[in-house]
Structures are given as structure tokens and as C-alpha cells.
Amino acid sequence: MTKFLNTRAMLLATALAFAPAAYAETPADVLVVAHTIDDIISLDPAQSFEFSGNDVNNNTYDRLVDFDPLDLDKGFQPSLAESWEVSEDGLSITFTMREGVKFHSGNPVRAEDAAWSLQRAVKLDKTPAFILTQFGFTADNVETNITADGNKLTLTMDKPYAPSFVLNCLTANIASVVDKELVMQHVEGEDMGNAWLSNNDAGSGAYVLAGWTPNEAVQLTAFADYFQGAPKMARVIVKNVAESSAQRLQLEAGDIDVARNLTPTDVEAVSTVEGIKVQDEPRGRILYMGLNQKDEVLSNPKVVEAMKYLVDYEGIAGSFLKGQFMVHQAFLPSGYLGALDENPYTYDVAKAKALIEEAGMAGKTITTKVRDLREYVDTAQALQASMAEAGLTLNIEQMTGAQVLDAYRAREVPIFLGEWGPDYSDPNTNAATFAYNPDNSDEANATGLLAWRNAYAVPEAMGKATVDATLEQDGEKRAQMYIDLQKQYQAEAPIVPLFQRIEPTGLRDGVENWNSGKAVTSVIYRAVTKGE
């Protein structure tokens, strides 16, 4: 493996050495991206659950269904499966595989590979396995419930789930189809090829993994036989550049084509540089305020309502969060099925003060814990000032992320300010954590549910609506169910969505069709072009 990585590093250096000394310029058929990629742990799609690893896998593997990089708003589209049919009882979906598709190895992509890939992911039971196991698949039944017959693949589930729910989940990286014949040659013990796939690829995607040097770079090469046509860029090189200032300088010098981690200060700086443009894309992460219902002040419904009027939404989004977040007061990110884009709350201290006085809570003090990240601390301090005007005192204790998270999972943070990112592209990913909590007792220890962390006893009807939405067969009706659920949630829930994250990307002029994946997927390179 060391030899493999060293060879790739040499290729990487060669690719970046083409530029003339007087003015750097990347090769015309090479896309060079600066990004923070030190979070990659494994490139096995059955294990990868980190942002940068998913970025790689999204381009080296295909799934049964996937997204159109030029129109993500269309939702999932046929990919390795050219069509599918739902059984009359709603318990099974049968996919017809596309003919003539090849893996990077040259092996044909078969229904058998797709079935084995999903079975493998369930059996390995790594972090993202829940995306598949929530449909009733287990290590014991998966070979019976996920089967291949010729060019047909059938998934049989434990309940008649909404087809859109199942299909959205199949766009996740854990549902990537791997080359069974190739992987089986590299099995070590009972690992089903996990060790080998952590550093190698066995996909059919638009790009082939040419090399990964941990904490340094990833290099991808175009797959000429890709079934949707060879990608425009012959190579993609993703460099690990941790500092925003370093990304900005390299972008300005022409050493890179794309800078993905620019701070608002550096975004502002490059926005005035000739030859550079900035593209904003809404991502899936929601910055929210959780009001712990164990707190005597915050558990009062009038105080809950008052707190929603004590956030200076536009002021915050237009100042220290400018270019990082946009106002968004619903738990589903913009871009999701059933997303609600209505923002009913505005900054109104007088109204909040009246509600707090009505509740008999004026003069009370709340002490909370905030992660020591600038955006969270600044938001907390803005809230502290508005609460003081309304008659409440907020004491802020700054802690590390690990300390705050431990306290939050122990239900010990009165007001939590932080972000939640979706795990897959279906609305249930957020509904099931914000609006579902069947057992609010301490003993339930349901730390994966934001409702439980905030001791929010979700009304039975709201919890039922969350479950019912996963079973609704009609896509339009299902979308409306989530809209209705979010409106009810906005009106009464003590977990308050505030902002949706925006990713500003710095691009050299000529780079077109760049797509970071918006809120629903990871970056997609195959449509990117570079003009002269």
C-alpha cells in the first residue's frame, strides 16, 4: 500500500508541475480542488460516513438510483437500475438492471453484484448501515429479503414503506454497487473485502480512484467507458488545504480551480478579484436552538414562543453569519421533498417580553453551554443580549465540542445551539429526530433523537404523523404530510430551526457546472467543464 500511495503522490506532483512559472494555471483537462479532506477514514462505501469520503465515493461508484448533476431538484433518477416496480402489497420493489454497464475492472455490472453489495453493507453493520436496516433487513434475513434473478433485483421489506422513502435512501453511498468478483479476491478472513476497499475502489462510477494519500490528496482519473459518457475532466485532484487563507491565495494564483472552505472574510476578498467567481449552494445542515424541557423556565409554552421572537434572524444572517447561513425556520432543508420555506417568526423583543411576563418568568436566569466555535458563540451572545431586553438573563459557558456534546446527550444543556446534518436524502432523516420521541424517559437513552436530547415529549399525534409519512405511497401526498408536520412543529415545538448552512465555493473563471451536491448529495464531478 505504501508503494501505491507513493506512486500516486508522484503522479500528483507531476500533474501540478505543468504550469508556467510566471503565472500558474492548471492543465486544461485537470480539475484541481482545494478542500479539507483530513476526515477520510475509509473509502469502503459500506463504512464511509464522513463528508470527504462520501465526496470520493459519489464519483467512483454508482447506485441503483441517483441524481442528475445538472438538475438535483428533479430528485432521484434511474441509474444502474433503468426501471423499478412496486408490488401490490407495497412490501417489495423489483429493479430491472441496465444492460451493458461495466465496472472499472471491465466486469459487467449485474443484479447479483447489486444484491451482494446491499447484503454486504447490512452484514458488515458499519456506521451507515441503519440507512438500510431501517427497512427490516438484518444479517440473518438479508440474503432472503434482497435477491437477484437474472437482471432483476428484488428488495422485500418488513412494512409497505413509501417508495420515495426507499428510493431516496438508495441514493446514499452505503447503497453503492461494488464489483463482487473483484472484491472477493481481496477478502481477509470475514471482512468481506473491507480492509482492501478502504484504500481501493471497485466501482463503476465516472471516475476511478487513482490514489489517496491520507491528509494530503485524492486523485481520480476519468473512466472512459462510463455508461453515461466519459466525464469532461480527465483527472480530478483534491488537495488537502486546511486554511481558508491558503485556499484563497492558491485560487488567486491559479494553482487551483476550486476552493471549497473559504471563510466569509476570504469570500469577500476573492469576490473582487478578476478571474474568480463565488457560487453559493444551500447545504443540508440546519443550525437550530434546542430548549431543554427539563428547565423550569424553558418548559413554559409562553417562554418557548417568546424565544422564537428573540432571535434576530435577518440581523444575524446579514452580519457574522453572512455567506455561511440563510434564514430557514423548518427542520427539512430547502431542496428536500416536502421542504417548507416559510419563515413565520421575526425579531420582536416587545412581543417576547410580554409573553415572558405573562408566563411569570421575568427576572429568571438560565445558564447554558455552548461549543467554542465562533458562529455558535456569536449567535449565543446575540441571543443573550435580546433575552436581557426581554427580562431573562443568559449565562454562557464555552466548552469544547466534545464536552458540549456529552452534556447535550445527557440532557444537561438548557439552550443548545448547534447544527444537525441529514444522513440521507429523504425527509424522514430529519423528521425522525426532530419530531419523533416515543419514550421521553431518561432510561430510554435515545441520544440519536434531538427531541429526546431536549426532553421534548413529542405529542402522540405528531409522532404518528412522522411514522405515517414513511408509509404513504403517493409522493405528492407524502410531501404535503411533511409540510403539514413542519407547520405544526413550527408553532409548538421547543426545538427551533434557525438557519440553513450555505457553502460558498470560489471558482476560477471558466469552471462551469460545478455542483457541491446542494442539500441532498455529495459533490459531482462528471459534468464539470473548464473553458479557455
C-alpha positions, -999 to +999 in steps of 0.1 A: +000+000+000+029+024+008+042+018-028+008+025-042+004+058-023+039+070-031+034+063-068+001+083-068+018+112-049+044+113-077+017+115-103+000+142-083+032+163-082+037+158-120+001+169-127+006+201-108+040+209-123+026+218-158+020+255-150+044+282-163+065+299-136+053+334-143+016+326-139+003+293-125-025+277-145-039+242-140-039+218-171-070+222-193-082+187-187-075+186-149-097+199-122-078+209-091-098+214-059-087+226-025-107+212+003-103+200+039-102+162+034-085+150+066-117+134+078-114+104+054-112+072+074-122+046+049-133+046+012-154+014+016-189+026+008-203+003+034-182+021+060-176+057+048-198+082+066-175+113+065-181+142+042-149+139+022-151+101+019-186+104+006-174+130-020-149+105-033-174+075-034-201+096-050-178+098-081-162+063-081-194+043-075-229+042-090-261+033-072-294+018-084-309+053-084-290+086-083-292+123-091-288+143-123-258+167-115-273+194-137-308+192-121-307+180-085-342+194-079-356+166-100-348+141-072-337+106-077-334+093-112-328+058-128-291+049-127-278+013-126-315+003-124-333+015-156-367+009-140-385-005-110-419-019-100-436-019-066-456-050-056-493-047-050-489-051-012-461-025-012-437-048+005-413-054-024-396-033-051-382-051-081-355-033-101-345-040-137-308-036-142-294-015-171-277-037-196-241-032-208-227-013-178-191-022-168-172-018-136-137-002-137-123-037-138-141-045-170-165-069-153-202-064-161-225-048-135-251-075-126-281-077-104-260-102-084-235-075-077-262-051-065-278-077-043-244-087-028-234-051-022-266-044-002-263-077+017-227-069+024-234-035+038-261-049+062-238-078+073-208-055+080-230-033+101-208-002+100-220+032+110-242+040+080-259+005+080-290+019+097-300+036+064-307+001+051-316-018+083-345+006+090-364-014+063-362-046+083-331-060+068-308-079+092-277-101+089-300-131+093-326-123+067-308-101+042-300-129+018-336-139+017-350-104+015-326-090-010-323-113-040-312-113-076-327-133-105-312-127-139-312-089-145-338-084-117-331-073-081-359-075-055-360-059-021-386-072+003-392-051+034-409-055+067-435-028+060-451-012+029-428+018+030-433+048+007-414+040-025-399+075-024-385+068+011-368+036-001-355+051-033-342+082-016-323+060+008-308+041-021-291+072-033-269+071-002-233+060-005-239+028+015-261+017-014-232+019-038-229-012-061-195-028-058-177-053-081-183-086-063-159-107-083-130-081-077-137-076-040-139-113-033-103-116-045-092-094-016-112-108+013-093-111+046-110-135+070-146-124+075-141-088+064-158-092+030-131-071+015-134-042+039-097-037+045-089-036+008-119-014-001-108+011+025-080+022+001-091+009-033-122+012-055-144-015-071-170+008-086-185+017-120-186+055-115-175+082-138-141+083-121-115+057-110-096+061-077-060+066-089-047+073-054-054+086-019-026+099+003-042+104+038-042+141+048-027+151+015-046+144-016-070+123-036-066+118-073-093+105-097-090+096-133-118+096-159-135+062-167-136+063-205-163+035-206-187+052-182-222+043-192-234+079-192-205+091-212-169+099-203-166+129-179-152+161-193-122+163-169-095+137-175-084+140-139-097+155-106-071+162-079-084+172-045-057+187-023-060+188+015-057+226+022-069+232+057-066+270+059-090+293+041-063+319+036-041+293+018-070+282-004-077+319-013-040+325-022-038+294-043-071+303-061-059+338-068-026+325-081-043+300-104-028+270-087-063+255-081-096+258-099-119+254-069-117+265-032-143+249-010-136+261+025-134+298+023-143+319+054-166+349+049-136+372+050-118+353+022-150+350+002-153+388+004-117+392-007-118+369-037-152+383-048-133+414-061-106+395-079-107+394-116-110+359-130-127+345-099-164+339-091-182+328-059-210+303-061-233+298-031-251+265-026-275+257+003-263+225+021-284+202+043-272+213+077-296+232+100-284+255+128-311+252+155-319+262+190-329+234+214-348+244+245-345+217+272-379+209+286-363+199+319-356+235+326-384+251+346-383+284+326-379+269+291-406+243+296-432+271+298-451+272+264-452+310+265-414+312+270-409+287+242-429+310+219-411+341+232-377+326+224-387+323+188-391+361+187-358+367+204-336+356+175-326+385+152-328+362+122-321+388+094-295+407+115-275+376+123-277+362+088-266+396+075-236+401+098-215+374+115-232+345+097-232+363+063-222+339+035-224+309+058-261+306+066-295+317+054-327+321+074-346+288+075-372+280+102-382+245+092-365+212+101-363+200+065-336+217+045-345+235+013-342+211-016-358+181+002-392+165-006-418+184+014-394+212+025-412+242+040-397+275+031-420+297+051-403+317+079-431+329+102-410+343+131-394+377+131-373+396+157-398+412+181-384+418+216-416+436+228-438+407+219-413+383+236-412+404+267-449+404+270-451+366+267-423+362+293-441+385+318-474+366+311-456+334+320-444+349+352-407+342+343-393+378+341-361+381+360-351+344+357-316+333+349-306+304+326-270+291+324-261+272+292-232+256+275-220+265+240-194+249+218-164+273+213-169+278+176-172+314+165-206+311+148-222+294+178-207+317+204-217+348+184-252+335+180-254+328+217-242+363+226-267+379+203-294+358+219-281+368+254-285+405+245-321+401+232-330+380+262-317+407+286-340+432+269-370+408+274-363+402+311-342+370+311-306+366+320-285+341+299-251+329+313-229+313+287-203+287+294-180+280+265-167+244+261-151+221+236-174+203+211-169+170+229-178+185+263-209+201+250-220+170+231-215+148+262-237+172+282-263+175+255-266+138+251-271+136+289-299+162+286-279+188+306-278+217+282-306+242+288-303+261+255-284+242+228-271+260+197-256+237+170-262+220+137-278+189+125-270+173+091-292+148+074-279+112+070-297+105+037-317+124+012-352+115+024-373+138+047-376+111+073-339+116+081-348+149+100-384+142+108-374+111+127-351+130+150-368+164+154-404+152+156-403+117+170-397+106+205-418+076+216-402+073+250-392+105+268-379+088+299-342+092+310-340+054+308-347+054+271-313+070+265-324+077+229-294+100+223-298+098+185-331+118+187-329+155+191-363+155+206-351+132+234-319+152+240-341+182+246-366+162+268-393+171+243-423+147+248-434+148+212-473+147+211-485+113+201-503+126+170-471+143+158-451+111+163-477+091+145-477+116+116-439+111+113-443+073+110-473+076+087-453+097+063-428+069+058-457+046+046-476+070+023-474+055-012-484+087-031-454+110-035-474+143-036-495+133-006-463+124+013-447+158+005-479+175+018-477+154+050-443+168+057-453+203+050-482+200+075-460+183+100-435+212+098-461+238+102-474+222+134-438+218+146-430+254+140-460+265+160-453+245+191-420+226+193-392+237+216-365+228+191-363+258+168-346+256+134-330+290+127-307+289+097-296+266+068-259+264+060-246+278+027-214+266+011-196+294-008-173+280-034-146+300-051-142+291-088-118+302-114-135+317-145-142+290-170-152+264-144-188+255-153-214+230-140-197+228-106-221+212-081-213+206-045-244+184-041-266+210-025-286+196+004-292+161-009-259+146-021-222+150-023-201+168-049-205+155-085-175+160-109-186+143-141-204+173-156-177+199-147-161+217-176-133+243-179-134+269-206-104+287-221 
